[in-house]
Amino acid sequence: MEIILSFLSFMLLFNHLDGTPQFTTCPSSVCLSQPVTYECNSGADTLAWIVLDTNGDRVGSPVAYTVFNNVGDTGSIGGQFITVLTVGGSSLVSNITFTPTLNMNNYTVQCGAVGTLVNCSIVIANIPSAPIPSSITFYSDSLTFPWSPSNSSCLSHYNVNVTSIEYTISTNDTSLSLPVPSTNDTEHSISVVAVDTGGRYMDPVDQRTFVADVPEFVTNIQLNQTDLSIDVSWEEVKKIINQYFMLFL
């Protein structure tokens, strides 16, 4: 049953009972677009939820429970915050669940009984810092681009941008293997960002840039035919001393 009381009715009920409310679940920060649940124990046979916006104004109407409510009764505040009574009796316990959005940052969730309210702020986690790229490892026909892992609790994935193929690769790993471009004298850049659950990311702090140097074409091919065979010869390709030239920007 959904319980939505007018503010006046809520205050009248609130002033008749005693209790020491406390949040048993109040995260220090929350992730965008990821449902989160706060839990409160009113310490009394009444329990009420209030949500305040950044200006201190109430969002929607308060939701209140009494000893006469049944466990499982639900309520809604502003259509975004859903409450449910989880423990009845003389010390009510209730949850409030919502999906954080940017505009909820610094909202205040209040819970309490008998005029005593406790607060739990909604704090949106910071945007993850961009990972630090490590040195590229080159192989005969591929390269591996590693980076430092993100310590953000709200990490969704990594986006790796490769200019040579002109698109972004998403991955949950902390390294990426790619084929080595086969075009000489072309600069290729690789960078990585950490993307949070809300799709936010910071600009890359570093990128790795390299120019591939592949062998030149074989020249001066000569054929020498004998009675039963053909000998093929060509001019030796100059030996490549540094296969890849790298820049660190």
Backbone bond lengths (Angstrom), bond angles and torsions (degrees), N, CA, C in turn:
res aa  C-N    CA-C-N  psi(-1)  N-CA   C-N-CA  omega(-1)  CA-C   N-CA-C  phi
1 M - - - 1.459 - - 1.517 109.21 -
2 E 1.302 117.15 131.99 1.452 120.89 -179.22 1.517 109.72 -84.04
3 I 1.347 115.51 129.85 1.466 120.57 -176.95 1.518 109.26 -114.17
4 I 1.320 117.40 110.60 1.456 120.78 176.13 1.526 107.73 -128.85
5 L 1.327 116.76 110.70 1.460 121.46 -177.90 1.514 110.04 -101.46
6 S 1.314 116.57 148.51 1.460 120.01 171.49 1.513 108.61 -67.05
7 F 1.302 116.35 157.51 1.460 120.03 -177.24 1.527 110.73 -61.39
8 L 1.335 118.29 -38.02 1.462 120.99 -179.93 1.517 110.86 -64.19
9 S 1.316 117.59 -47.44 1.464 120.62 179.18 1.512 110.88 -62.01
10 F 1.295 114.88 -38.69 1.464 119.88 179.48 1.531 110.59 -61.49
11 M 1.344 117.26 -44.82 1.462 120.56 -177.60 1.526 111.17 -68.43
12 L 1.329 117.58 -37.62 1.463 119.71 177.92 1.522 110.84 -62.18
13 L 1.305 117.11 -43.97 1.457 121.52 178.33 1.519 110.32 -66.45
14 F 1.304 114.79 -37.70 1.458 121.13 -173.66 1.524 112.16 -66.08
15 N 1.336 116.66 -29.99 1.460 120.91 -173.81 1.524 113.71 -87.70
16 H 1.303 118.89 4.98 1.463 120.57 -176.69 1.517 113.86 -106.39
17 L 1.340 118.51 -8.17 1.452 119.96 -172.41 1.515 110.75 -130.41
18 D 1.318 117.05 156.06 1.463 122.76 -178.22 1.519 110.32 -109.56
19 G 1.338 115.43 153.74 1.454 120.32 176.64 1.512 110.93 177.15
20 T 1.321 115.96 162.70 1.464 122.37 176.03 1.518 107.41 -120.49
21 P 1.333 117.43 94.14 1.464 120.12 -175.61 1.524 111.89 -75.39
22 Q 1.308 115.19 154.16 1.462 120.35 174.34 1.526 109.78 -156.00
23 F 1.343 114.72 145.25 1.457 119.99 172.55 1.520 108.43 -81.02
24 T 1.317 116.06 126.67 1.467 119.91 174.48 1.525 111.00 -94.47
25 T 1.324 116.18 -14.78 1.467 122.14 173.32 1.517 107.98 -138.42
26 C 1.339 116.16 116.13 1.460 121.72 179.64 1.528 107.76 -149.87
27 P 1.336 118.92 88.84 1.468 121.35 -176.47 1.523 112.04 -62.34
28 S 1.324 116.18 146.11 1.468 120.51 177.76 1.520 111.27 -70.06
29 S 1.330 117.28 -27.90 1.464 121.89 175.22 1.521 108.37 -154.25
30 V 1.318 115.37 159.41 1.463 120.79 -178.57 1.524 109.27 -130.25
31 C 1.327 115.48 160.45 1.464 121.93 -178.05 1.526 109.98 -99.47
32 L 1.316 115.34 140.19 1.454 120.15 176.95 1.528 110.91 -60.77
33 S 1.323 114.95 141.15 1.472 123.11 172.70 1.524 113.72 67.33
34 Q 1.336 118.07 8.02 1.464 121.61 178.44 1.532 109.45 -112.57
35 P 1.335 118.63 115.05 1.465 120.19 -178.56 1.525 112.03 -53.03
36 V 1.328 115.76 139.49 1.460 121.36 -178.70 1.526 108.51 -134.99
37 T 1.321 116.13 149.35 1.460 121.49 -178.25 1.520 110.22 -126.33
38 Y 1.332 116.00 129.05 1.463 122.11 171.67 1.528 107.29 -103.30
39 E 1.331 116.70 144.79 1.463 121.05 178.18 1.517 109.61 -121.04
40 C 1.326 116.21 140.37 1.466 121.33 -179.76 1.525 110.33 -134.70
41 N 1.327 115.34 139.58 1.463 123.46 172.67 1.519 106.97 -111.99
42 S 1.324 116.80 117.55 1.467 120.05 -175.42 1.517 112.89 -75.98
43 G 1.341 117.78 -22.08 1.456 120.35 -175.68 1.512 112.92 71.66
44 A 1.334 116.81 13.40 1.463 121.14 -178.70 1.522 108.82 -150.02
45 D 1.347 115.74 179.17 1.459 119.30 -179.11 1.524 112.15 -90.24
46 T 1.326 116.79 14.90 1.464 122.36 169.12 1.525 107.85 -132.06
47 L 1.306 115.53 153.86 1.469 120.68 177.89 1.515 107.55 -152.93
48 A 1.325 115.94 135.72 1.466 120.06 -179.84 1.521 110.76 -134.04
49 W 1.321 114.67 147.93 1.465 122.65 176.25 1.525 109.51 -115.17
50 I 1.344 116.19 136.69 1.463 123.05 173.31 1.528 107.24 -135.24
51 V 1.326 116.81 141.50 1.467 121.35 174.98 1.523 108.15 -121.58
52 L 1.339 116.22 129.73 1.463 122.49 179.30 1.520 109.65 -113.45
53 D 1.336 116.43 140.05 1.459 119.43 177.12 1.524 110.13 -83.27
54 T 1.327 117.21 -172.93 1.466 120.93 -175.26 1.527 112.57 -67.66
55 N 1.331 117.56 -17.27 1.464 121.07 176.45 1.520 112.59 -92.37
56 G 1.331 116.64 0.23 1.454 120.35 -178.34 1.514 113.70 84.29
57 D 1.332 117.34 7.79 1.463 121.13 178.33 1.524 110.18 -88.36
58 R 1.332 115.58 147.96 1.456 119.83 -179.75 1.523 111.50 -69.74
59 V 1.322 115.19 139.30 1.461 122.28 173.34 1.523 107.27 -94.73
60 G 1.325 117.34 118.97 1.452 119.46 -178.85 1.523 111.79 61.95
61 S 1.316 115.97 -153.79 1.465 122.72 -179.79 1.519 110.32 -110.85
62 P 1.347 117.73 145.78 1.469 120.40 177.42 1.525 111.40 -60.05
63 V 1.303 114.76 155.98 1.464 121.83 174.22 1.521 107.71 -117.97
64 A 1.332 117.09 131.07 1.464 120.86 -178.51 1.525 110.80 -128.92
65 Y 1.325 114.93 145.51 1.462 122.91 176.38 1.521 108.83 -122.63
66 T 1.336 116.05 149.47 1.460 121.74 174.49 1.523 108.89 -128.46
67 V 1.320 114.88 178.39 1.455 120.84 179.10 1.526 111.51 -62.17
68 F 1.333 116.53 -18.10 1.462 120.40 -178.51 1.531 112.86 -84.29
69 N 1.323 116.87 -9.67 1.468 119.39 177.66 1.518 111.30 -78.91
70 N 1.306 115.59 158.08 1.457 121.85 178.43 1.523 110.61 -97.60
71 V 1.318 115.47 146.31 1.462 119.91 172.75 1.530 108.59 -58.28
72 G 1.316 115.93 132.67 1.458 120.90 -176.74 1.509 113.55 102.14
73 D 1.346 117.45 -12.42 1.461 119.95 176.63 1.529 109.55 -63.00
74 T 1.329 115.86 137.14 1.462 120.95 -176.16 1.521 110.95 -116.53
75 G 1.320 114.74 162.60 1.455 122.26 175.43 1.514 109.52 -146.63
76 S 1.314 116.37 169.59 1.458 120.97 -179.26 1.515 109.74 -138.21
77 I 1.329 115.70 136.33 1.462 122.02 175.72 1.524 107.69 -117.02
78 G 1.313 115.45 111.88 1.454 120.54 178.08 1.511 114.55 64.57
79 G 1.323 118.16 12.74 1.451 121.47 179.91 1.516 114.35 76.30
80 Q 1.339 117.59 -5.94 1.462 121.43 -177.78 1.523 113.06 -109.90
81 F 1.312 116.92 -23.18 1.463 121.99 -177.04 1.525 108.51 -114.78
82 I 1.329 116.07 118.07 1.460 121.82 -176.52 1.528 108.94 -109.23
83 T 1.321 115.80 126.79 1.462 121.18 -179.99 1.524 110.36 -108.31
84 V 1.324 115.63 155.12 1.461 121.20 175.43 1.520 108.48 -148.53
85 L 1.321 116.56 136.68 1.462 121.85 176.31 1.523 108.38 -81.73
86 T 1.329 117.03 122.13 1.468 120.45 -175.59 1.528 112.87 -107.30
87 V 1.333 117.30 -25.88 1.470 121.28 178.51 1.520 107.99 -137.19
88 G 1.344 116.59 128.28 1.452 120.63 178.63 1.519 111.55 -99.26
89 G 1.356 116.24 -163.77 1.460 120.41 177.05 1.514 113.11 93.96
90 S 1.325 115.50 -148.31 1.465 120.79 -173.93 1.518 113.54 -85.12
91 S 1.322 117.45 -9.45 1.468 121.38 178.16 1.528 107.78 -138.41
92 L 1.333 115.36 91.79 1.458 120.54 -172.65 1.528 111.68 -73.38
93 V 1.320 114.33 144.20 1.467 121.46 175.29 1.523 107.43 -126.84
94 S 1.329 115.49 137.25 1.457 119.84 -178.38 1.525 110.14 -144.45
95 N 1.327 115.30 153.36 1.460 122.30 174.94 1.518 110.14 -109.89
96 I 1.321 115.89 151.38 1.459 121.71 170.13 1.525 107.03 -128.96
97 T 1.315 116.70 127.20 1.464 122.27 -175.00 1.523 109.73 -120.99
98 F 1.334 115.87 140.32 1.465 120.91 179.00 1.523 108.78 -156.09
99 T 1.314 115.55 163.52 1.466 122.12 176.25 1.522 107.98 -109.04
100 P 1.335 118.15 111.29 1.469 121.11 -173.72 1.532 113.08 -61.61
101 T 1.322 115.00 137.95 1.459 123.30 170.86 1.523 107.83 -124.84
102 L 1.323 116.59 164.97 1.467 119.98 -176.55 1.521 112.47 -59.16
103 N 1.330 117.56 -36.84 1.460 119.06 -177.36 1.525 112.28 -70.76
104 M 1.345 118.08 -12.86 1.469 120.84 177.51 1.525 112.64 -83.58
105 N 1.320 117.72 -5.85 1.465 119.47 -178.42 1.524 110.05 -58.56
106 N 1.327 116.17 128.90 1.470 124.26 -178.88 1.527 113.34 72.28
107 Y 1.329 118.21 14.79 1.458 119.78 165.49 1.534 107.95 -65.87
108 T 1.326 116.32 158.67 1.461 121.49 177.98 1.524 109.81 -121.08
109 V 1.321 116.05 126.62 1.461 121.69 174.68 1.523 107.50 -99.75
110 Q 1.328 116.29 125.60 1.463 121.40 -179.37 1.526 110.31 -114.05
111 C 1.327 114.16 144.22 1.460 120.63 177.78 1.521 107.82 -141.50
112 G 1.316 117.08 145.60 1.451 117.18 177.54 1.510 114.45 173.08
113 A 1.320 113.16 -171.76 1.461 122.15 177.93 1.514 107.97 -155.45
114 V 1.301 116.90 150.67 1.454 125.16 177.83 1.519 113.65 55.00
115 G 1.292 117.61 47.47 1.450 120.23 175.74 1.509 114.69 72.97
116 T 1.321 117.76 0.60 1.468 121.78 178.15 1.521 108.65 -106.18
117 L 1.327 115.48 112.55 1.457 120.36 -178.01 1.521 110.44 -111.97
118 V 1.299 116.11 143.63 1.463 121.48 171.41 1.526 107.63 -115.19
119 N 1.324 115.54 149.40 1.459 121.29 -174.21 1.521 111.95 -112.13
120 C 1.307 115.10 148.54 1.461 122.27 170.21 1.527 106.79 -139.52
121 S 1.322 116.32 117.65 1.459 120.72 -176.71 1.527 110.99 -81.71
122 I 1.315 114.87 146.89 1.463 121.07 172.13 1.522 107.21 -93.47
123 V 1.313 116.60 111.48 1.467 121.74 -178.74 1.530 107.94 -117.87
124 I 1.320 116.17 115.38 1.462 120.56 177.93 1.526 108.81 -74.70
125 A 1.320 117.17 130.71 1.467 121.55 -179.61 1.526 110.58 -60.89
126 N 1.329 115.61 150.47 1.458 121.16 179.62 1.526 111.47 -66.03
127 I 1.319 115.38 159.61 1.465 120.85 174.63 1.526 108.62 -66.31
128 P 1.331 118.69 135.43 1.470 119.99 -179.86 1.525 111.61 -61.32
129 S 1.319 115.59 142.18 1.462 120.41 174.43 1.525 109.34 -68.14
130 A 1.314 115.54 151.41 1.466 119.36 177.79 1.524 109.79 -69.49
131 P 1.327 118.82 137.61 1.466 121.73 178.67 1.530 111.25 -64.36
132 I 1.328 115.16 157.61 1.458 121.77 176.39 1.527 108.52 -95.04
133 P 1.331 118.29 117.65 1.468 119.58 179.43 1.524 111.40 -69.06
134 S 1.315 116.03 144.81 1.464 121.84 172.00 1.527 108.35 -97.42
135 S 1.315 115.58 178.94 1.460 119.75 -178.71 1.527 110.68 -68.43
136 I 1.305 115.34 143.37 1.463 120.74 176.84 1.525 109.40 -75.23
137 T 1.314 115.92 137.87 1.463 121.55 173.85 1.523 108.35 -103.84
138 F 1.332 115.92 126.05 1.459 120.93 -177.93 1.520 110.84 -102.64
139 Y 1.321 114.86 141.44 1.457 122.70 173.65 1.529 108.14 -122.01
140 S 1.311 117.32 -175.62 1.462 119.82 -174.78 1.524 112.80 -60.47
141 D 1.322 117.02 -37.75 1.460 119.00 -177.71 1.524 113.36 -136.20
142 S 1.330 117.09 13.87 1.460 120.00 -179.13 1.521 109.88 -151.20
143 L 1.317 114.83 170.31 1.461 120.87 175.83 1.519 108.70 -138.94
144 T 1.321 116.22 155.06 1.464 122.36 176.47 1.519 108.56 -120.81
145 F 1.325 115.15 125.47 1.465 122.65 -178.16 1.531 108.50 -111.89
146 P 1.338 118.83 105.42 1.470 121.43 -179.59 1.535 111.36 -102.01
147 W 1.329 115.91 164.04 1.463 120.85 177.18 1.516 109.35 -153.44
148 S 1.321 115.17 165.76 1.466 120.89 -179.22 1.525 109.78 -73.00
149 P 1.335 118.26 141.50 1.468 120.48 179.63 1.524 111.37 -70.91
150 S 1.310 116.35 148.96 1.463 121.46 176.19 1.523 109.78 -79.48
151 N 1.335 116.58 143.35 1.465 120.50 176.53 1.526 111.87 -99.97
152 S 1.322 117.01 12.31 1.461 120.83 -179.76 1.527 110.53 -73.55
153 S 1.321 115.85 132.52 1.466 120.31 176.93 1.526 111.35 -74.92
154 C 1.327 116.67 -10.91 1.465 121.06 -178.71 1.526 112.16 -108.64
155 L 1.337 116.48 19.62 1.464 120.11 179.47 1.528 110.47 -65.29
156 S 1.323 116.42 133.66 1.458 121.40 174.09 1.525 110.50 -100.80
157 H 1.340 116.97 -51.09 1.460 121.72 -179.14 1.523 108.94 -168.50
158 Y 1.319 115.21 178.13 1.460 121.78 174.75 1.525 109.00 -110.53
159 N 1.323 115.87 143.74 1.458 121.64 172.06 1.522 109.06 -112.13
160 V 1.318 116.28 123.58 1.464 122.06 178.13 1.521 107.92 -108.17
161 N 1.327 115.95 123.08 1.458 121.10 179.56 1.521 109.94 -102.86
162 V 1.313 115.80 126.18 1.465 121.72 -179.73 1.523 107.81 -120.63
163 T 1.324 116.91 114.98 1.464 119.28 -175.07 1.520 112.31 -67.70
164 S 1.330 117.15 -30.55 1.464 119.62 -175.18 1.522 112.57 -68.00
165 I 1.334 117.23 -26.52 1.463 119.43 178.76 1.525 111.32 -111.04
166 E 1.336 115.46 -0.52 1.455 123.03 170.34 1.526 113.99 55.14
167 Y 1.309 117.27 41.09 1.453 119.20 169.65 1.519 109.44 -156.90
168 T 1.322 114.93 170.19 1.459 121.92 -175.15 1.521 110.07 -105.02
169 I 1.317 115.75 134.99 1.460 122.15 178.88 1.525 108.60 -106.70
170 S 1.325 117.53 127.62 1.463 122.26 177.70 1.522 109.63 -98.10
171 T 1.324 115.92 138.24 1.463 120.17 -178.96 1.520 109.75 -153.34
172 N 1.328 115.78 156.58 1.461 121.67 173.05 1.522 111.58 -101.07
173 D 1.325 116.62 -3.53 1.460 121.58 178.80 1.526 110.17 -82.92
174 T 1.335 115.99 173.76 1.464 120.61 177.77 1.526 111.04 -112.39
175 S 1.314 116.24 24.10 1.464 121.91 172.10 1.518 107.73 -159.68
176 L 1.315 114.92 160.14 1.455 119.82 -178.33 1.521 108.95 -143.25
177 S 1.332 116.48 132.04 1.462 121.71 177.24 1.522 109.20 -101.67
178 L 1.330 115.47 134.35 1.457 121.33 -177.60 1.517 110.00 -135.95
179 P 1.323 118.14 152.09 1.470 119.61 172.72 1.523 109.93 -68.97
180 V 1.321 116.35 144.36 1.460 120.38 178.27 1.523 109.02 -74.32
181 P 1.324 118.61 128.39 1.466 120.40 177.35 1.525 110.81 -58.61
182 S 1.316 116.71 144.52 1.464 121.23 -175.02 1.524 112.53 -102.48
183 T 1.323 117.12 18.24 1.461 120.91 -179.00 1.516 110.17 -104.14
184 N 1.328 116.52 123.40 1.460 121.04 177.97 1.523 111.12 -72.53
185 D 1.337 114.99 156.54 1.464 122.47 172.25 1.522 112.84 56.39
186 T 1.315 117.29 29.69 1.462 121.68 175.83 1.522 108.77 -120.28
187 E 1.326 115.69 127.33 1.463 119.95 -178.77 1.527 109.64 -84.04
188 H 1.312 115.89 132.40 1.461 122.00 179.88 1.525 108.64 -120.76
189 S 1.336 116.99 134.23 1.461 121.79 -179.58 1.518 110.37 -120.18
190 I 1.329 116.09 141.40 1.463 122.41 178.06 1.522 108.08 -129.87
191 S 1.331 116.72 132.52 1.462 121.59 177.10 1.520 109.04 -141.26
192 V 1.332 116.17 164.54 1.466 120.39 -176.73 1.523 109.67 -140.97
193 V 1.335 116.17 144.71 1.460 122.64 173.96 1.526 108.83 -131.36
194 A 1.327 116.05 155.70 1.466 122.34 175.86 1.529 108.29 -101.41
195 V 1.319 117.00 126.08 1.463 122.65 -175.58 1.528 109.20 -106.96
196 D 1.338 116.84 130.96 1.465 119.05 -179.88 1.525 110.73 -89.13
197 T 1.334 115.95 -179.04 1.464 121.39 -174.80 1.523 112.75 -66.96
198 G 1.332 116.52 -14.92 1.458 120.16 176.76 1.513 113.23 -97.73
199 G 1.351 116.76 5.74 1.458 120.78 179.72 1.513 113.96 82.79
200 R 1.332 117.81 10.06 1.468 120.69 -178.62 1.527 110.65 -90.18
201 Y 1.319 116.00 150.94 1.465 120.77 176.18 1.522 109.20 -157.95
202 M 1.316 115.81 158.57 1.452 121.75 175.79 1.523 109.08 -96.84
203 D 1.322 116.10 154.08 1.464 120.06 178.22 1.525 109.81 -59.48
204 P 1.339 117.06 148.35 1.472 119.15 179.14 1.518 111.12 -61.17
205 V 1.324 115.79 141.27 1.462 120.60 -179.26 1.519 111.20 -87.79
206 D 1.303 117.17 -14.22 1.454 121.10 -175.75 1.522 108.20 -159.07
207 Q 1.296 116.54 159.74 1.457 120.84 173.51 1.520 108.74 -145.20
208 R 1.299 114.85 158.42 1.454 120.83 177.73 1.531 107.77 -110.76
209 T 1.320 115.04 128.14 1.457 121.26 -178.04 1.517 109.78 -123.54
210 F 1.318 116.98 135.00 1.462 120.40 -179.79 1.521 109.98 -145.34
211 V 1.312 115.07 159.02 1.458 122.52 175.06 1.519 107.58 -119.22
212 A 1.315 116.52 118.50 1.464 120.26 179.89 1.525 109.57 -73.32
213 D 1.325 116.47 142.30 1.468 122.30 178.08 1.518 107.70 -128.27
214 V 1.318 115.56 96.48 1.461 120.20 -177.57 1.522 109.48 -95.37
215 P 1.339 119.48 159.83 1.464 121.44 -179.15 1.524 112.04 -59.51
216 E 1.331 115.02 148.67 1.455 120.18 177.69 1.533 110.54 -75.27
217 F 1.330 115.14 172.75 1.464 120.10 177.99 1.533 110.18 -69.20
218 V 1.310 114.44 147.52 1.466 119.83 173.89 1.535 108.61 -71.21
219 T 1.333 116.39 135.20 1.471 120.48 -178.27 1.530 110.69 -124.30
220 N 1.327 114.92 169.26 1.467 122.79 176.63 1.532 112.54 54.05
221 I 1.302 115.31 49.28 1.469 119.16 176.31 1.534 109.21 -74.40
222 Q 1.321 115.64 130.79 1.467 121.05 -179.59 1.525 110.13 -127.43
223 L 1.321 114.42 142.63 1.465 121.07 177.83 1.526 109.05 -114.72
224 N 1.325 115.66 137.40 1.467 121.17 177.83 1.525 107.93 -132.55
225 Q 1.321 115.62 107.17 1.461 120.34 -175.32 1.520 110.58 -94.18
226 T 1.324 114.54 131.28 1.466 121.85 172.05 1.519 107.57 -110.54
227 D 1.310 116.66 -169.68 1.470 119.47 -176.35 1.526 112.67 -58.93
228 L 1.312 116.50 -46.06 1.472 119.66 -172.56 1.530 113.74 -119.97
229 S 1.306 118.07 6.05 1.464 118.87 -176.87 1.520 111.32 -151.51
230 I 1.310 114.03 166.32 1.465 121.76 175.51 1.523 107.46 -127.03
231 D 1.295 116.21 124.42 1.461 121.09 175.90 1.526 108.95 -96.55
232 V 1.335 114.75 132.19 1.471 120.88 178.50 1.519 108.02 -114.42
233 S 1.303 116.54 131.50 1.468 120.94 178.00 1.524 109.26 -133.61
234 W 1.329 115.80 155.51 1.468 120.47 179.03 1.514 109.31 -151.69
235 E 1.302 113.89 166.56 1.457 119.93 -179.49 1.521 109.29 -80.01
236 E 1.317 116.16 134.32 1.464 120.84 -177.49 1.525 110.73 -64.46
237 V 1.333 114.86 134.31 1.464 120.06 176.68 1.514 108.89 -72.10
238 K 1.325 115.13 139.91 1.459 118.99 179.84 1.523 110.30 -60.24
239 K 1.294 115.28 137.89 1.461 120.62 -178.17 1.520 110.54 -69.53
240 I 1.321 115.31 132.84 1.463 120.44 179.18 1.522 108.53 -87.00
241 I 1.302 115.16 121.23 1.467 118.73 -179.00 1.522 110.06 -82.55
242 N 1.333 116.57 -50.02 1.457 120.63 178.62 1.522 107.67 -113.88
243 Q 1.310 116.23 107.96 1.458 119.18 -175.11 1.521 111.87 -66.98
244 Y 1.329 116.87 -34.16 1.454 119.86 -177.87 1.515 109.26 -133.37
245 F 1.309 114.22 135.82 1.454 119.71 175.75 1.518 107.04 -104.90
246 M 1.329 117.37 124.69 1.461 120.62 -174.84 1.514 111.79 -116.46
247 L 1.310 115.15 143.83 1.456 122.55 173.32 1.513 107.73 -118.85
248 F 1.310 117.41 146.92 1.459 121.66 177.59 1.518 107.32 -118.52
249 L 1.320 116.41 113.25 1.454 121.21 -177.28 1.517 109.94 -107.11
